[in-house]
Amino acid sequence: MIKGWIFALAILGLGIVSSLFVGAIDLDAGRFLQTGEGLNLLLVSRIPRTLAVLLTGASLAVAGIIMQMIVSNRFVEPMTAGSGSTAALGLLLITFLMPQASIFLKMIAACVFSLLGTMVFLAMVRRLPAHQPLLVPLVGIAYGGVVSALVTFIAFQTDLLQYLQTWFNGEFSGILQGRYELLWLTGILMIVAYLVADQFAILGLGRNVSINLGLNYHQIVRLGLVIVSLISAVTVVTVGVIPFVGLVVPNIVSRWLGDNLRKTLPVTAMMGAGLVLLSDLIGRIVRHPFEIPAATIFGFVGAALFLWLLYFPPRRPSTAESQQEKSA
């Protein structure tokens, strides 16, 4: 297990170093040491961008697993279940009504709409039959599509389509020093999620079981909704919508390490950060010096992984294998 952690950290570290030196402007070690331009480029652009990528990927993965525990379904995540779309709706309305609004006020509006949108999705999910879990992601995708269509219509009527393209197409090329610091809030939210990871794990057992085990069900659900909504709002305001991160990463980690959130939450955050960083690097390299948005790269890969999760469920050990594990 320790060797696996060391290998994972080494791979993530290699990705971070690559992110610092890959971009439209070549930045080699010689230029960095001989001139001040390299250091200025690192401090103003490359380091903020790398930190934004890591915080975004890690927080979206954590938000995904929290939402899955709230809904008790492994095939949902904020950006495909309406949370991201409703955050964009709040951001669009505040931009139209108050064009000079501060970034903090925009985040508040996006958070409120994301919270309301997530609550609406949760209310719809609770009316679905429990024996058909695949209806939950389908309802989420349809709900998010309706909200996205409404946002597009409003943006068209108010001549704000250019802003909408930025919010719905998550990418990091515009991240500079002074334009990403809001994402540190997601780091705080991830720490809070880790402190109550055991309660979220119990929440995933369902409402009746959670209450019977003594969990303050409604309080933990409210806390989870606030965390999911804040992460969704901050990421949409700062970098835009990046789908499938909160869906595929928690499922992969769950198949690998099980459902002990106290143990798997750091791994989930690290894998989410690594995969989004890899997507961002691929987007920078494929059409260098131009860029493909990280959301486009991860959307393609995430859709393929989602289909794999649907059609290839985890293999259940046979009775003989179970007896061998118990005897061992």
C-alpha positions as CSV (number, residue, x, y, z in Angstrom):
1,M,0.0,0.0,0.0
2,I,2.9,2.4,0.9
3,K,4.6,1.6,-2.4
4,G,1.3,2.4,-4.2
5,W,1.1,5.8,-2.5
6,I,4.7,6.6,-3.4
7,F,4.1,5.7,-7.0
8,A,0.9,7.8,-7.2
9,L,2.6,10.8,-5.6
10,A,5.6,10.4,-8.0
11,I,3.3,10.4,-11.0
12,L,1.3,13.4,-9.7
13,G,4.6,15.2,-9.0
14,L,5.8,14.5,-12.5
15,G,2.5,15.9,-13.9
16,I,2.9,19.1,-11.8
17,V,6.5,19.7,-13.0
18,S,5.3,19.1,-16.6
19,S,2.5,21.6,-16.1
20,L,4.9,24.3,-15.1
21,F,7.0,23.9,-18.2
22,V,4.4,23.1,-20.9
23,G,2.6,25.9,-22.7
24,A,2.4,28.3,-25.6
25,I,5.7,29.9,-24.5
26,D,8.6,27.5,-24.1
27,L,10.2,27.6,-20.7
28,D,13.4,25.6,-20.3
29,A,15.7,25.5,-17.3
30,G,18.3,27.7,-19.0
31,R,15.9,30.5,-19.6
32,F,14.5,30.2,-16.1
33,L,18.0,30.6,-14.6
34,Q,19.4,33.3,-16.8
35,T,16.5,35.7,-17.1
36,G,13.7,37.0,-14.9
37,E,11.1,36.4,-17.6
38,G,10.9,32.7,-16.7
39,L,10.4,33.4,-13.0
40,N,7.8,36.0,-13.8
41,L,6.0,33.6,-16.1
42,L,6.0,30.9,-13.4
43,L,4.7,33.2,-10.7
44,V,2.0,34.9,-12.8
45,S,0.7,32.1,-15.0
46,R,2.1,28.6,-14.7
47,I,2.0,28.1,-10.9
48,P,-1.5,29.7,-10.5
49,R,-2.8,27.6,-13.4
50,T,-1.3,24.3,-12.0
51,L,-2.8,25.1,-8.5
52,A,-6.2,25.9,-10.1
53,V,-6.1,22.6,-12.0
54,L,-5.3,20.6,-8.9
55,L,-7.9,22.3,-6.7
56,T,-10.6,22.0,-9.3
57,G,-10.0,18.3,-10.0
58,A,-9.7,17.3,-6.3
59,S,-12.7,19.3,-5.2
60,L,-15.0,18.1,-8.0
61,A,-14.1,14.5,-7.2
62,V,-14.9,15.0,-3.5
63,A,-18.2,16.8,-4.4
64,G,-19.1,13.9,-6.6
65,I,-18.7,11.3,-3.8
66,I,-20.6,13.5,-1.3
67,M,-23.5,13.8,-3.8
68,Q,-23.5,10.1,-4.4
69,M,-23.7,9.5,-0.6
70,I,-26.6,11.9,-0.3
71,V,-28.6,10.3,-3.2
72,S,-27.4,6.8,-2.3
73,N,-26.6,6.3,-6.0
74,R,-23.2,5.8,-7.6
75,F,-24.1,7.3,-11.0
76,V,-24.6,10.9,-10.2
77,E,-22.3,13.9,-9.8
78,P,-22.9,17.7,-9.5
79,M,-22.0,18.8,-13.1
80,T,-24.3,16.3,-14.8
81,A,-27.1,16.5,-12.3
82,G,-28.0,20.2,-12.5
83,S,-25.7,21.7,-9.9
84,G,-23.3,23.2,-12.4
85,S,-26.1,24.3,-14.8
86,T,-28.1,26.0,-12.0
87,A,-24.8,27.7,-10.8
88,A,-24.3,29.0,-14.3
89,L,-28.0,30.2,-14.3
90,G,-27.3,32.2,-11.1
91,L,-24.1,33.6,-12.6
92,L,-25.9,34.6,-15.8
93,L,-28.7,36.4,-14.0
94,I,-26.4,38.3,-11.6
95,T,-24.3,39.3,-14.6
96,F,-27.3,40.6,-16.5
97,L,-29.0,42.4,-13.5
98,M,-25.7,43.7,-12.0
99,P,-23.0,43.9,-14.6
100,Q,-20.6,45.6,-12.2
101,A,-21.1,43.0,-9.4
102,S,-17.9,41.8,-7.7
103,I,-16.6,38.2,-8.1
104,F,-17.7,37.5,-4.5
105,L,-21.3,38.5,-5.2
106,K,-21.3,36.4,-8.4
107,M,-20.1,33.4,-6.4
108,I,-22.9,34.0,-3.8
109,A,-25.5,34.1,-6.5
110,A,-24.1,31.0,-8.2
111,C,-24.0,29.2,-4.9
112,V,-27.6,30.0,-4.0
113,F,-28.9,28.8,-7.4
114,S,-26.7,25.7,-7.2
115,L,-28.1,24.9,-3.8
116,L,-31.7,25.4,-4.9
117,G,-31.0,23.4,-8.1
118,T,-29.5,20.5,-6.2
119,M,-32.4,20.4,-3.7
120,V,-34.8,20.2,-6.7
121,F,-32.9,17.3,-8.1
122,L,-32.9,15.6,-4.7
123,A,-36.6,16.0,-4.4
124,M,-37.1,14.4,-7.9
125,V,-34.8,11.5,-7.1
126,R,-36.7,10.7,-3.9
127,R,-39.9,10.1,-6.0
128,L,-38.2,7.5,-8.2
129,P,-38.6,3.8,-7.6
130,A,-35.7,2.4,-5.5
131,H,-35.4,-0.8,-7.6
132,Q,-34.4,1.2,-10.7
133,P,-31.1,3.0,-9.8
134,L,-30.2,3.8,-13.4
135,L,-33.2,6.2,-13.6
136,V,-31.4,8.6,-11.2
137,P,-28.5,9.6,-13.6
138,L,-31.0,9.7,-16.5
139,V,-33.2,12.1,-14.6
140,G,-30.1,14.1,-13.6
141,I,-28.9,14.4,-17.2
142,A,-32.4,15.4,-18.4
143,Y,-32.8,17.9,-15.6
144,G,-29.3,19.4,-16.3
145,G,-30.1,19.6,-20.0
146,V,-33.4,21.5,-19.4
147,V,-31.6,24.0,-17.2
148,S,-28.8,24.4,-19.7
149,A,-31.3,25.0,-22.4
150,L,-33.0,27.7,-20.3
151,V,-29.6,29.3,-19.6
152,T,-28.8,29.3,-23.3
153,F,-32.2,30.9,-24.1
154,I,-31.7,33.7,-21.5
155,A,-28.2,34.3,-22.7
156,F,-29.4,34.6,-26.3
157,Q,-32.1,37.0,-25.3
158,T,-29.7,39.2,-23.2
159,D,-26.8,39.0,-25.7
160,L,-24.6,37.2,-23.2
161,L,-23.8,34.1,-25.2
162,Q,-20.1,34.9,-25.2
163,Y,-20.0,34.7,-21.4
164,L,-22.0,31.4,-21.5
165,Q,-19.5,29.7,-23.7
166,T,-16.8,30.4,-21.1
167,W,-18.8,29.1,-18.2
168,F,-20.0,25.9,-19.9
169,N,-16.6,25.1,-21.4
170,G,-14.2,24.5,-18.5
171,E,-10.6,25.5,-19.4
172,F,-7.6,27.0,-17.6
173,S,-5.9,29.2,-20.2
174,G,-7.3,32.3,-18.6
175,I,-6.1,31.5,-15.1
176,L,-3.5,34.1,-13.8
177,Q,-2.3,35.3,-10.5
178,G,-5.3,37.1,-8.9
179,R,-7.9,35.2,-10.8
180,Y,-7.9,31.8,-9.2
181,E,-7.6,32.4,-5.4
182,L,-11.3,31.8,-4.9
183,L,-10.5,28.1,-5.5
184,W,-8.7,27.9,-2.2
185,L,-12.2,27.9,-0.7
186,T,-12.7,24.4,-2.2
187,G,-9.6,23.3,-0.4
188,I,-11.2,24.3,2.9
189,L,-14.4,22.5,1.9
190,M,-12.4,19.3,1.2
191,I,-10.9,19.4,4.7
192,V,-14.4,19.8,6.2
193,A,-15.6,16.9,4.1
194,Y,-12.7,14.7,5.4
195,L,-13.5,15.6,9.0
196,V,-17.1,14.3,8.6
197,A,-16.3,11.5,6.2
198,D,-17.6,8.8,8.5
199,Q,-21.0,10.5,8.7
200,F,-21.2,10.8,4.9
201,A,-20.4,7.1,4.7
202,I,-23.3,6.3,7.0
203,L,-25.5,8.7,4.9
204,G,-24.8,6.5,1.9
205,L,-26.6,3.6,3.5
206,G,-29.9,5.3,3.1
207,R,-32.2,7.5,5.2
208,N,-33.8,4.8,7.4
209,V,-30.5,3.0,8.1
210,S,-28.8,6.3,8.9
211,I,-31.4,7.4,11.4
212,N,-31.5,4.0,13.0
213,L,-27.7,4.2,13.5
214,G,-28.2,7.5,15.3
215,L,-27.0,9.9,12.6
216,N,-28.5,13.4,12.4
217,Y,-29.7,12.7,8.9
218,H,-31.1,16.1,7.9
219,Q,-28.1,18.0,9.4
220,I,-25.5,16.0,7.4
221,V,-27.6,16.2,4.2
222,R,-27.7,20.0,4.6
223,L,-24.0,20.1,5.2
224,G,-23.4,17.9,2.1
225,L,-25.6,20.1,0.0
226,V,-23.8,23.2,1.0
227,I,-20.4,21.7,0.3
228,V,-21.5,20.4,-3.2
229,S,-23.1,23.8,-4.0
230,L,-20.2,25.9,-3.0
231,I,-17.7,23.7,-4.9
232,S,-19.9,23.8,-8.0
233,A,-20.4,27.5,-7.8
234,V,-16.7,28.3,-7.2
235,T,-15.5,26.1,-10.1
236,V,-18.1,27.4,-12.5
237,V,-17.3,31.0,-11.6
238,T,-13.5,30.5,-11.9
239,V,-12.9,27.8,-14.6
240,G,-16.3,26.7,-15.9
241,V,-18.1,23.3,-16.0
242,I,-15.9,20.2,-16.2
243,P,-18.2,17.1,-16.4
244,F,-17.7,13.5,-15.3
245,V,-14.9,14.2,-12.7
246,G,-17.2,13.6,-9.8
247,L,-18.8,10.6,-11.5
248,V,-15.9,8.4,-12.7
249,V,-13.2,9.1,-10.1
250,P,-15.2,8.1,-7.0
251,N,-16.4,4.9,-8.8
252,I,-12.9,3.9,-9.8
253,V,-11.6,4.5,-6.3
254,S,-14.5,2.6,-4.8
255,R,-13.8,-0.4,-7.0
256,W,-10.1,-0.3,-6.0
257,L,-10.3,0.5,-2.2
258,G,-13.9,0.0,-1.1
259,D,-16.3,2.4,0.5
260,N,-14.4,3.5,3.6
261,L,-14.5,7.3,3.0
262,R,-12.0,8.0,5.7
263,K,-9.5,6.0,3.8
264,T,-10.6,6.7,0.2
265,L,-11.4,10.4,0.3
266,P,-7.7,11.5,0.0
267,V,-7.2,9.0,-2.8
268,T,-10.3,10.3,-4.6
269,A,-9.1,13.9,-4.3
270,M,-5.6,13.0,-5.5
271,M,-6.9,11.0,-8.5
272,G,-9.3,13.7,-9.5
273,A,-6.5,16.3,-9.4
274,G,-4.2,14.0,-11.4
275,L,-6.8,13.2,-14.1
276,V,-7.8,16.8,-14.6
277,L,-4.1,17.8,-14.7
278,L,-3.5,15.1,-17.4
279,S,-6.5,16.4,-19.4
280,D,-5.1,19.9,-19.2
281,L,-1.7,18.8,-20.3
282,I,-3.1,16.8,-23.3
283,G,-5.1,19.9,-24.3
284,R,-1.9,22.0,-24.3
285,I,0.2,19.4,-26.3
286,V,-2.2,18.1,-29.0
287,R,-2.5,21.4,-30.9
288,H,0.5,23.3,-29.6
289,P,0.7,26.3,-29.3
290,F,-3.1,26.3,-29.3
291,E,-5.1,24.7,-26.6
292,I,-8.1,22.3,-26.3
293,P,-10.2,22.9,-23.2
294,A,-9.6,20.4,-20.4
295,A,-13.4,19.9,-20.2
296,T,-13.4,18.7,-23.8
297,I,-10.6,16.2,-23.2
298,F,-12.1,14.9,-19.9
299,G,-15.6,14.9,-21.3
300,F,-14.5,12.4,-24.0
301,V,-12.5,10.2,-21.6
302,G,-15.2,10.5,-18.9
303,A,-18.0,9.4,-21.2
304,A,-16.0,6.3,-22.1
305,L,-15.3,5.5,-18.5
306,F,-19.0,6.1,-17.6
307,L,-20.1,3.5,-20.2
308,W,-17.5,1.1,-18.8
309,L,-18.8,1.6,-15.3
310,L,-22.4,0.9,-16.6
311,Y,-21.7,-2.2,-18.7
312,F,-18.9,-3.8,-16.6
313,P,-20.0,-3.9,-13.0
314,P,-17.4,-5.1,-10.4
315,R,-16.8,-8.8,-10.4
316,R,-18.3,-10.5,-7.3
317,P,-16.0,-13.1,-5.8
318,S,-17.1,-16.7,-6.0
319,T,-18.0,-18.7,-2.9
320,A,-14.7,-20.6,-3.1
321,E,-12.7,-17.3,-3.4
322,S,-14.6,-15.9,-0.4
323,Q,-13.8,-18.9,1.7
324,Q,-10.2,-18.7,0.7
325,E,-10.0,-15.1,1.7
326,K,-11.6,-15.8,5.1
327,S,-9.3,-18.7,5.7
328,A,-6.3,-16.6,4.8
